[in-house]
């Protein structure tokens, strides 16, 4: 096994929740696995943000308490530091679209991933926002994934409109030419009607297996989630085959 990328159909669809579930499920199978979130961003900004505001300190870490990164650290049994599993933490939500994009060096991210892959059996890499979102100047997350030939697990946040988002993202993954290992349904709207029917449509139209269904859970970042992945053997098998 090696590294694979967890992509979401949108922001706030539960990529971190799915990564936590994957880490816990694979650990239960005896796999030494860690999570890695190259770029972590805050999702809390003022209603009227200051235009062109940038952190002039040029540090790689505006903070070291991003909730996504901490959730990945908490999920693994391996003794990792914040800086090992995250290369950049920004205080605002869209550094890739501001002057801060010049602070993001893909060479640092590549080196961090290489170090983790050498040390552990498997590394689950969590993206930020959607797959086609800019990652650094002139390059999207999709471009980076293709360069590293990483297979993808797709997280679908089950809500209104998710069918369109999921099928479009699956189509992009196919066009990229990287394997889609499977997809995870993460229920983010507990009041959504016709949940069963939505899942059935996605199962029929996404050309990859459903790895599991995570129900709506309060504070999933502190929960045991691995048992919600019912097709984890498929993930282990596919990864093993792809890295031969």
N, C-alpha and C positions, 0 to 999 in steps of 0.2 A: 504494500500500500504506500501511497505517497500523499500529495496534496490534491485537494479539490476545492472548487469555488462555490459558495452559496450565494445565489442571485435572487433578488426579489422582483416581483411584478411592479413594485412601486416602493416608495418610502413608507415606513411604519406598517409593514405587512407581517413582521415577526421574524426577520432573518436571524436576529440574535436568539430568539426563542427556539427556532429550528436548529441553530448551531448547538445550543445547549443540549437539546434532545439528542442530536447526532453524537456529540461527545459522550454523553452518559450511556447511550445505547452501545456504542462501540467499546467503551471501557468495560461494560458488562460482559463483552465477548473477549476480553483480555487484550485489547488493543491499546497501546500507549499513544494517546492522541492529545493534541492541544488545539486551541483555536487561535487564529491570528486575524486581527482587524487592522489592515494597513493604515487607514485614515478614519479617525473617529471625530465626529462633529457634534456640537451642541444643537439641540432642536428648540432651544428656548431663546427667542430674540424679541425685542420690543416690537410693538405694532408698527412703529415708525422708525426703522433702523437708520442709523447714520450712514449716508452713502460714502463708499470708498474708505470706510473705517478699516484699519489694518493694525495688527499687532506689530509694533516696530521693534520688538525685542528680538525677532527672528529666531526665537527658540522653537524647537520641534514640538514642545508641549506647553500649550497654554494652561493646561491642568493635567492632573494625573488621576482623575476620578470619574472618567466617562463611564456611564452605567453599562453600556454595551461591553466595553473591555472588561470591566469588573465581573460581569456575568459570565464571560468566557473563562476568566481566571478561576472563578468559583466552581465552574462545571468540571474542570479537569482535575485529575488526581496528581498531576505533575507539578512540581514546585517552580512555577514560572513567575518572572517579575513583570510589572506593567510594561516596561520598555521592551521586553522580549516579544510580547504579543501585540504590541501596537507601536507603529513608527511615528505617527503624527496625531496629536489631539488638538483640535481647534475649538476656540470659545464660541464661535458662531457657526451657522449651519451650512454655508456654501463657500468654503475657502477656494474651491476649484474655479469659481466664477469671479473672484476678486484678485487683488494684488497678491494675496497670500498664496496663489497657485505657484508662484516662483519659489516658495519655501518647500514645496513637495519635490523631492528628488527620488526618482524611480530607482536609482542605484542603491539607495539606502533600503528601500522596500524589497528589492530583489535580494540583497544580501541577508536581510532578516529572514526572508522566506527560505533561502538556501540553508541558513543555520538551523532553522527549526526542522526542515525536512531531513537533514543529516542526523539530528538528535532523536527524533521521534518516528514512530511507525507511520503516523498519519497526521496531517495538518489540515484542518478545515478553515478555509479562508473566507471571511465574511466581507462582502462588498458594502459600499455605501450608496444609498438611494437605488436607482435602477441600473441595469447592465450597461446602457449606452451613456450614462452620466460621465462627464469629463472626470478623469482621475488626476491628471497632471496636464501641464501645458502641451496641447497637441495630441493627447492620447486619452482614450476612454477606458473604462474598466474592461470593456469587451476586447479592446486592442491588447491590453495587458494579459488577459486570460488566454487569448489566442497565442501570444508570444510564448507563454509558459506551457501551452498545450494542456491546460487544466480542464478536466471534465467538470460538469456543472450539476448541482442540485438546485432545482427551482422551488422557491417558496411562494405559494399563492395565498395571499391574505383573503380569506373568504368573506366577501362583502358585495354590495351592489356594484356592478361593473367589472367584477373580477374575471369573468369569462373572457371578455375582450382583452383585458390586460395580459391574462395568462397565455392565451393563444398567440398574441402578438409577440410576447417574449419568447415563447417556445419556437416560433418561426424564426426569430432573430438568431437563436442558438443554433438552429439547424443550418442557417446561412453561414454562420461563423465556422462551421465544420468541426466543432468540438462536441464530444459526447454529452448527451443529457442523461445522467445516471438515473434520475427519477425526480419526482416532485412531492412536496409536502403541503398538505392542506392545513392552514392555520386559521382557525375561526377567530376573527377580530370583531365581528358584529354579532353579539348573542341574540339580537332581535331579528336577524335576517330570516325571512320566510323562504321556504323551498330549499333549505340547505341540502337535503338529500339529492334533490334534482340537479342542483349546481354541481355537486361532486360527480354525479353520474355523467353529466355532459363533459366535464373536464377529463374524466377517465377515458371517455370514448374518443376524445379529440386530441389529447396530448400523447404523442408517440413516445411514451416512457412510462414506467410503472409508478403507481402511487406508493410512496414509501411509508406513509402514515398520516393520520388525521389528529391534529392537536386541537382539543376543544378550547372554548373561551375560558381562560384561567386568570384569576386575579393574581398579580405579581408573579408571573411565570419565571422571572429571573432568579427566584429563590426556591423553585420547585424541582422535584424529580420528574423529568419529562421523557426519559428514554423509552419507557414502556409504551408510549404512544406511537412509536415507530414499529410497525408490524412487519415491515419488509426489509429489515436491516441486513439480513443475509444477502439479499440482492445487491445492496450497496457494497458490502465487503467483497462479494464475488466479482462485481464489475470493476471495482478499483484494482483488484489483484490482476485481472485479465488485462487491463489497460496499461499497467506498468511493466508487463513482461517484456 
